[in-house]
Amino acid sequence: MPFCGISFQTFHHNYINIKIGLSAGIFTEFYLSGSVVLLHLAGAVALLLWATRMVRSGVEEVFGDRLKRGLRNRLQNPLMAATFGMALAIALQSSTAVTLLVGSFVGSGFVSGLAGLMAVRGGELGSALIVKILTLDLTLLIPVCIAVGTAISMSTKREEWAKSGQILVGIGLLILSLDLTSAATAPLRESEILPIIVDYLANDPVTAYLLAGLMTWLFHSSVAAIILLVSFASRGLIGHELAIVMVLGVNLGSSIIAPILTRRSPSSMRVVPLGNLLMRGAGSLIILLLYLSFQPNLNFLGSDEASRVINAHILFNIIILIAGFPLSGLILKTTTALINMNTAKKKADLPAEIEEYSALDKTVFDRPSQALANATREVIGVCETVEVMLQRIMGIYEYPNQQRIHDLAALDDRVDKKHLAIKLYLTELATYPMSDAEASRMQELLEACIKLEQVGDIIVRNMLVHVQKKLNKNLEFTEDGWKELVEFHRIVLSNAHLAFNVLISRDTRTARELVKQKDSLRELERETTMMHFTRLREGTARSVETSSLHLDTIRDLKQINSLLASLAYPVLEERGELGDTRLIKPPKKKP
């Protein structure tokens, strides 16, 4: 639309030319110094990574629980899993985030490994589509997103709205970083060294492939790496033949990130990341060999160099997605065998004294602060084990079998052992002189450890009994009843995270939020129970069969939540924010 005699397209074209011209002028003034070019390019890439992180963290905090719940509910069907994984990757701006999230679900038993691998396949395709979206002409969105996002963030005290503003600002900075990357690469066209490097890489595709993989691993973002390749290709700095080889290298590097990040995680959580490496990493190598052997004509990918790079990236991930349907079962078996083999080897090589290592050092009893720090470390370990138990229990409810029941019961044995060791340690510490604050902290840790042990007992002695009953009688919850249980469990698990944070950080705000959540859960229990009785009155057969299981599970989860919420009481009591009773004083009688 014309504006003052000048069309918007002309204005935008001139704006870009001026910007590139100014950048080129600056670099020319510095004699096209390579260090200055790299400095501007590093700044542009850093802004891209930071903006991506802003968007991802904002989406996780605002929509995280809903996304996770939706992901868990839809991961049972491979096609739905791939579709939802693709949508989640676009929302989070990261396929690695999807891989880690799905890996945790598989490790917790919420979903099968097969569906988890397909969700990651969809996530990789979604990550490729992000690049396509970001390379559209979105310049006008830069000031709009930054201005509106800043206004929202600064004008509200509601955390959810503030995070929404952060997402908008992140999107604006993301698009801005693309313009800066384009401007930063413009002077490289005049470089005398770059053609030598490009010629070498063009004649050594293996080095180019590995270099692109290393670059992606350093960025921890395939989106940033592909956008950089697109910027180089659009400037004519590299040809599409070399760019496509490097695109395959980017996919290799991206598949390595999650396995490295989860290398110290439990073996069940490493199945999906390692399976993705076998599928995507091996796939990139196979397609590289085919490409170098047959040298196909790739003009069908687009009319310009940049389009060919983007479309090659998308096409590769479509091929891997399609191959995933028949091959995921084999990949899952191979991955599981490799992890089990490696785990067995590590256990065989692990010295007994390291395997039984404990932070409970009695030689520091004369320094109570150090001894309490040691005890806190051990309590954190108990928290982690209890969290794993709480995460897995609903997955066992849904897909019960004797092996999973036995494995969860074994975790409770670990909690009992740790609880006894910590209790004895703190009891002996109490015989040494301490300040009032240290004595208070010691009592807080002791009570917390007792409550965590009680949580483990409820899961094993109550909830696993319900699971065994469900398994023996082949019972099934109604769809509505199961949704209610899953939602109730989700809130309890979220409160567990708050409780563990309060135990370590002793943050008053988090403690207050945890106690408020306890009251909210009490109301949810009433609503859930009323809906359950409504189904009973309607005569739903499955509701009658599973009635006691449903009500007992709700009761157990509520009891767990109450124990966890009580971890906040010492913090609130210390700051004078905890009342003596919840009872309302009766009104005075009239004379």
N, C-alpha and C positions, 0 to 999 in steps of 0.2 A: 504494500500500500504506500503511495507516495507520501512523503513528509517533507514539506518545504521544498518541493520540486525534486527531491532525491528519493529514490525507492529504498526500502529497507535492505534489499539484497545488495544494492550498490554501496550503501553505507557500510554494511557488514563486510563486504569485500574490501573496501578501502581501509576499514578498521584493521582487518587482519594484515593487509599489506603494510600499513603504517607500523603495526606492532612488530612484524617480522623485519621490516626495514630498520626500525630502531634497534632491535636486537642485533641485527647484522652490523649496524653501524657501531654499536658498542664493542662487539667482538673485533671489528676491523681496527678500532682505535687501540685495542690491546694486541694488535698484530696476530689475531686469531690464535691467541695463546691456548694450547691444549688444556692447560690446567683450568683456565677460566671457563672453557666450554664444558669440561667435566663438572666444574662446580655448579654451573647453571643447570646442567642435566641432572646432577645428583639432587639439587634442591627441588626440581620438578618431580622427580621420582619419589623423593621423601614426602612431598606434599600429597602425592597420589596415594602412597601407603598410609599416611596419617588420615587422610579423608576416608579411605576405605575402612580403616579401623573405627573411625567415628560413626560411620553409617552402621557398621556391623554391631558395635557395642550398643548403639541406640536402639536398633531393632531387637536385639537380644533382651534388653532391659524392659522395653515397652511391650513387645509381643512375644517374648521368649517362652513364657509358660504356655501360651496358646499355640505357638508353633510346635513346641515339643509335644504337647498333648495331641495336636492334629497329626503330627508325624507318627507318633506311636500308634494312633488309631488306624492309620492308613497303610502302615508298612506290611500288613499281612499279605496283600496282593502284590506280586512283582511289578505289574504294569502301573498300579496306583502308587507303589513305592517310588518308581522311577519318575513319575509325573510330579509327585509331591517333593521329591528330592531336588528336582530341577527348579521348582518354584521357590523352595527354601534357599537354594544357592543364589538365586537372583535377589532375594530379600536380604540375605546376609552378606552379599558381595564376596562370597568366598566358598569354594568347593572344599577347602580344607576344614572349615568350620562344620560343614555338613558331615564330612567323614568322621570327625572327632565325635560329633553329637550322635550319629548313628552307631558308631563303634561303642559308645557308652551304653546305648539301649540294648545292643546285642550282648554286651558284657553283663548287663543287669538281667537278661533273660526276658525283656519285654517283647522282643521281636526275634525272628529267626535270622541266622547268618545269611541265608539266601536272599531274603527280602532286604536285609541291610546292604548287601553288595549291589543290588539293583537300585536302591535309593541313592547310593554313591554314584552309580553310573549316570543317573539323572542329574545329580548335583554337578558332575563334571560338564555335562552338556549345558546346564544352566549357567555355569561360569563362563563357558564359551559365548553364550548369547549375550552376556553382560557387555563383552567387548564390542559386539555388533551394535548394541544400544548406545554405548558411550561414544562411538565414533560418528554418530549422527551429528548434525549441526545443532548443538544445544546451547550455543553461546548466550542466548537471551535469558536462559534459565540461571546463569551465574548470579547476576545481581538480585534476581527475584528470590532465589532460594536462600542466599546469604542474608538479604534484608528481612525477609519474612521469618526465617528461622531464628535470627538474632532477636527480632521483636518478640516472638513467642517465648523464647528462653528467658528474656529479661523482664517480661511483663507478667509472669505467673510464678506462683510458689508450688504449684502442683508438679510433682516430680515427673509424672507421665507426660504432661504437656511440655515440660522443659526438655525431656529426652526427645520428644517429637521435633522440637525446634533444632536440637542437635543433629538429628537425621537430615533435616533440610539443609543446614549449614554444611554438613558433610557432603551432601550431594553437590552443592554449589562449588565447594572446594575441589571435589573430584573432577568436575568438568573444567574448572579453572586449571587444574594441574595438567590436563590434556593439552590445553592451549599453550601452557608454559613449556611442556615437553616438545611440542611442535616448534615453538620459537627457539628453544635451546638447541635443537638439532639442525636448524637452518644453516648456521655457519659451517657445519661439517662438510657441506657440499664443496667448499673451497679448500678443504684440508688436503695436504699432499700425502699424509701418512695413511689416512683411512683407506684409500683405494688399494694400497699395498696389503693392508690387513684383510680387506674384503676379498682380494684376489687369492690370498693364501687360504682363507677359510673356504672359498668356493672350490678350491682344488683339494681341500682336505675336509670332506663332509663329516667325518667321524669327530674331528676336533671341534667343528662348528656345533655338532649335535651335543657333545659333552659340555661345551662352553655355555650353550643355552640352558642346559639342565642345571649347571652350577649357578648361573645368573638367577634362575628362578628360585632355587633353593635359598640363595642369599636374600632375595626380595621377600621370600615366603609368600609369594603371590603370583599366580599364573596370569592374572588380569594385568598386573603392572608389566610383566615381561612381554606379553603379546602386544600391549599398547605401544611399548617401546619399539618392538619390531615393526609394527604398523607405521609408526612415525618415521623410522628409517626408510622403509619401503616407499612411503608416499613422497619422500624427498629424493628418491632415486639413489639413495646411498647403498642399498643392497638390492640385488635382483630377486625375483620371486622364487627362483630355484633354490638359492641359498636360504631365503627366508623360510621356505617350507621345511627344509631340513632343520632349521632352528626351531620352528614351531613344534616339530616332533620332539626336539630336545627339551622344550619348555614343558611338554606333557610328561616327559620322564622326570624332570626336576620337581614338578608339582606333585607327582605320585610318591615322591620320597619324603615330603615334608611331614605328613601325618605319621608314618611309621617311626620316624626319628622322635617326634614329640611324644609318642606313646611307648617308647622302648622300655620304660620302667613301669608301665602300667600292668595290671593283671593280664594274664594270657588271654582271657576271654574278651578283653577290650581291644586286643591287638589283631583279632581275626580280620575285621573289616579293613583297617588301614593296610595291613600286609596283603590282603586279597586284592585291594585296589592297586597296589604296587605291581603285583604279578600280572594283573589284567591290563592296566594302562601302561605301565612301564615296558612290559614285554611286548605289548601291542605296538608301542611307538617304535621299538627296535625292529619288529617284523616288517612294519610298513616302511621304515627307512630302507631296509634291505630290498624290498620290492620296488621302491621308488628309484633307488640307485641302479637296480638291475634293468628295469624296463623304460626308465625316463619317459613317462607318459606326458602327453600334451595337457597342460592344466589351464588352457584358456577358458574352459567352461566354468572355472571358478570365479571369473570376473573380468571386467574390461581393463582394470587398472591394478597396479601392484598391491596397493593397500587392501583392496577387496579380495584379492587372491589369498593374501595372508589370513585375513579374518575367516573367509569361507573354508580355507583348508583346515583351520583350527576347529571350526564347527563340524566339518565333514568327518574329521578324525574321531571326534567324540560321538558322533552319530554311529559310525562303524563299530566303535567299542561298545556302545549301548546295545546295538542289535546283536553283536556277538555275545553279549552278556547273558541273554536269555537262555541259549543252550549251554553255555560254558560255565555259568556261575556255580553250578553244582560241583563240577570238577575242581574249579578254583577253590571253593570252600573246603573240600576234602583235602586238597594239597596244602592249603594254608594251615588248617587245623593240625595236620600231620607234622608240618615243619615246626609249628609253635610247640606242640607237645614234645617233639624230639629235643628242641632247644631247652625247654623247661626241665626235662628229665636230666639233660646233661649238666645244666646249672646246679640242680639239686645235688647231683653226684659229686660235682667239683667243689661244693660249698663246705668250708670247714664248719665243724659243729659249733665252735665258739662264736662264729659270725652268724650262724643260723639262729642261735639263741641270744643274740645281742640284746641288751637292755640298757636304757639310759639311767636306770636307778642306781646311781653310784653312791654307796654309803660313806665313802671317804670324804665327802663334802658336807657332812652333817653339821660341822662347825661353821659352815657358811650357808645358813638357811635359804637365802635368796637363790643360791645356785642349786641347792637340793630341790627347791620348789620348781625351778625352771626344768630340772630333770623330770620331775613328776608330771609337769604340764606336757612335756614331750610324749610321755607314755600315755597320758589321757587322750592326747590328740590321736594316737594310734587306735585307742579304743573307739573314739568317735568315728574314725574312718571305717573300722570294721562294722560298727553298728549301722552306719550309713549304707554300706554295701548290703547288709542284711535287709534293711528297710527298703532299699531299691529293688531287690530281687523277689521279695515275698509276693508281690502282685503278679509278677510273671509266672511264678510257680503256681499261684492260684489258677491262672488262665491255662497253663500247660503243665499240669502236675505229673511228675514221675519220681520214682524212688531215688534215683541218683541225685536229682536236684534237691530233694528233701534232705538226703544224707549230707550233701555238700553244705547246705545252709546250717544244719545242726552242728557241723564241724566248726563253723565260724563262731557259734556261741561258745563252744569249748575254748576257743582262743580268747574270747571276751572274758570268760570266767577266770582263766589263767592270769590274764593281765590285771583283772580287777583285784584278785587276791594279792598279787605282787605289789601293786600300788598301795593297797590298804595296809599291808605289813610295813612297807617303806615309810608311809606317812605316820603310822602309829609309832614307829621307832624314832622318827624325826621329832615327834612331839615331846620327847624327853629332853631335848636340847633347848637352850634359851633362845627365844624369838621375840621380835617386836609384836605389838598388837596387830599390825597390818599383815605381818607374815603368818601369824596364827590364824587370822581370819581367812587368808588365802588358802592355807593348808586345809581348813575345815571345808571351804568351798570346793576344793578339788576332791576331797574325800566323798562329800555328798554327791558331787557330780558323777564320780566313778560308780557309786552305788546305784544311782538312778539309771546310768547307762547299762549297767548289768541287768537291772530290772527290765529295761526295754528289750534287751536280748532275750530274756526269759519269756516275755510275753510273745515275742515273735516265734520262738521255738516251741514253748510248752502250750501255747494257746493256738496261735494262727496256723502252725504246721499241723496241729491236730485237726483243724478244720479242713486243711488241704487234704490230709489223709482220708478223712471222711468223704470229701468230694470225690476223691480218686476211687475209693472202694465202692461207693454207691453210684459212680458214674453220673453225678449230678451236674447240672448246668444252670447258671444264673440266667434270669431274663435279660434281654438287651438293656432295658432301662435300669434294672438293678445293678448290672455290671458297670454301666456308665457312672452310676452314683458312687459305687465303691472305688472306681478308678479316680474320680474327682476328689473324693474324700482322702484317699491315699496321697494324691498329688499335693494337697494342701498340707498334710502332715509331713511329707518329705520336704516341702519348702520350708516349713517351720523348723524342721531338724537342722537345715542349713543355717537358719537364723540362730538357733540355740547354740550350735557349735561355734559360730562366730562370736556370740556373746561370751561364751566360756573363755575364749582366747583374748578377745579385744576388750571385754568389759565395757562396751559402748552403751551408754544410757539410752540413746535413741533406738538402737536395735533391740535392746531389752524391752523397752516400752512397746515397740511394734510387735514383739513376740507375744507379750501378754494380751495385747489387743486381738491378735490372731486367735488366741485361745478362746476368747469370748465369741468371735465370729464362728469358730468351728462348733461351738456349743449350739448356736442357732442352726447351723447347717445340719447337725445331727438330728435336731427336732424335725426339720423339713424332710430329711431323708427317711426318717422313721415313719412320718405321716404318709409319704408317698408309697412306702413299702406296704403299710397297712391298707392303703387304698387298693393296691394290686391284689392283696389277699381277699378283700371284700368282693372284688370283681371275680374272684375265683380263678385267677391265673394259675394253671397247674404248676408251672416251674417255680412261681413265687412261693407256693405252699411247700414244695419239696425243699427249697433252699432257704426257707424263712429263718430258721435258727442260725444257719451259716452266715446269712446276710447281717442279722442283728448282732451276732457275736463278733463278727469282723469289725463292724462299726464301733462296737464297745471297746474292742482291743485297740483299734487305731486311736480312739479318743483318749484312752488311758495312756498310750504312748505319748500322745501330744501333750497331755497334762504333765507327765514326767519331764518332758523336754522343756516345756514352758517354765517349769519351776527352776531351771538353770538360770533364769533371768532374775529371780527374786533377790539373791544376795546383792546384785548390782543396784537394783532399785531401792532395796532397804538401806543400803549404805548411803544413798543420796536422798533419803527421806521421801521417796515417791511410792512407797508400798504401804497400803492401809492395813490395819489390824484385822478387819473383817469385811466381807462383801455384803453383810446384812444391812438393810436400811433400818434406821432407828424408828421405832413405832411412834406415832403422834402422841402428844401429851393429852391425857384425859381432861375434858372440861369439868370444872368444879360444879 
